[in-house]
Amino acid sequence: MDSRADELVEGPRGRRMLYELSNVETLRGALGLSVDWARYWQEPDETDRMLEEPDFVGPLRAVAAQVAAAPEAQWLWDPAAPEQFVTHWFETDPYTRREREPRPLDPTTIPADLERWKREADADEVSFRESREADPASRVSGAWWSLPQYVGVWSSPALGRLGPAALHFVEDGMDFTHARVWPVSVRPGARIVEIDGPDAWAELCRRHPFDVSESRRTVWEWTTGRDGRWVLPDWPAVAREWDAVHVTGAGYLRTAGRAIAVDGETATVLAGWEPGQTAWLTDAFEVTGPAVEWVAEPADDCGFDWKPIG
């Protein structure tokens, strides 16, 4: 069996993508559905649980072999592309129903943003610990993602005529249909760590551990079934070693949503990421052109067809 095919059946998101291919005509549609069905704040849905059964492994492997050989799937194994795109969404105000302008692209705020993230994450740990001490039976849901949410800069590769990958694959998506997109180029010498599977993600957490057991204990136990200590990368510390972290498409499919052992006592989860995404921890990239707005219309494969405007 092709090792790439083996990788596609390794994780819950990979198995879900292969399953959805039986109902959807395109890889884009199947991958989009798999990403959209990621749920790290609750137990896996019935389909994800079903696909864990040994009886499904054989049929899924047969589909995986076809996907691994398909030209349109090869980007899943690509390292960080030298030319990428940063995507920011127009959101709809829940009260006025009017669109809000997306935040600007400002790489100069990255260091301060990461430090702010660490302070807030530390405060969350204290708050959840105090809540648990006050009520040991408490099962309060908390933060579920493992990236520095809402800070930093995030980019994705282009998928030919489909446009940037970030337009199509969003965990916990909100059906955004309007985005502003900047083309960016990786600076020569940029230090990018590649997350191509569970081992690479565990090693990043092992080198720069940040204990988030209090805030993640409930949600990650729900999604993985594991009760214990949890860590994720200490992002300001990672930024002193690396300029960016890139999760390959296959790395995402292999790793996301699983309890990944870091050492004998701790584990981690890759959550909140998207396939092919690069997280910039420094300004080791440059904007190479003006921002372009993209809009979406529903597509036949359950996703959206995105087109640039203006």
Buried (B, 14 or more C-beta within 10 A) or exposed (E): EEEBBBBBBBBBBBBBBBBBBEEBEBBBBBBBBBBBBBBBBEEBEEEBEEBEEEEBBEEBBEBBBEBBEEEEBEBBBBEBBEEBBBBBBBBBEEEEEEEEEBEEBEBEBBBEBBBBBBEBBEEBBEBBBEEBEEEEEEEEEBBBBBBBEEBBBBBBBBBEEBBBBBBBBBBBBEEBBBBBBBBBBBEEEBEBBBBBBBEBBBEBBBBBBBBBBBBBBBBBBBBBEBEEBBBBBBBBBBBEEBBBBBBBBBBBBBBBBBBBBBEEEBBBBBBBBBBBBBBBBBBBBEEEEEBBBBBBEEBEBBBBBBEEEE
